[in-house]
């Protein structure tokens, strides 16, 4: 087969062979990539906003959906999604609508499909009041830092209903495609990762849920920002700056969370 790929013959039956793969170029056999074989490469990236909207329209045309469905809004919420992932969202939404015996897919089913695919299947755990309260404050810490300080992300969903292996989640998505991450964006990721820990630390004087794991993820980001000098003075200053900004912000809003909690749907999940 490889010999047959070598250029075009004079037999009058010239055939051009085109291949497609999602595999990284480094894992392909070098024999395939030699001149005269698969030596022309066309990279197909992920769709932009306008392209995502057209893809949504294409797959939605295959099912019954509510004409009031804002496809542009869906496209904005699907930053970074491939066409196959968009197709999967639409199919999942159709299944959800069928299970609910709805005549057409609406934005609600589309949102549920995105949550189910990205966050996992929802399931109930018999959490104690203390656990629900701690989880609510933890997720609120993440939420506040995303909403008030993140330069590129918006909050799509916050919930303390259990999905997969987590007790709660703040699902945030970029407002637009980000091709080059800058320092402000990385610092924002660190602040958000520390937000849950800071909220629990301020409210309960200790962390009760998964603050340690999120602090570890923040440390990984710090390592990336500082070029791996995790024990250097640069990291110390960076962590001091980030931790201070997180603690000041979350402290200012913790009293508000105390007031909200008593009558909030967070007590039962939402």
Buried (B, 14 or more C-beta within 10 A) or exposed (E): EEEEBEEEEEEEEEEEEEEEEEEEEEEEEEEBEEEEBBEEEEEEEBBEEEBBBEBBEEBBEEBEBBEEBEBEEBBBBBBEBBBEBBBBBBBBBBBBBEEEEBEBBBBBBBBBBBBBBBBBEBEEEEBEEEBBBBBBBBBBBBBBBBBEBBEBBEBBBBBBBBBEEBBBBBBBBBEEBBEEEEEEBBBBBBBBBBBBBBBBBBBBEEBBBBBEBBBEBBBEBBEEBBEEEEEEEBBEEBBEEBBEBBBEBBBEBBEEBEEBBEEEEBBEBE
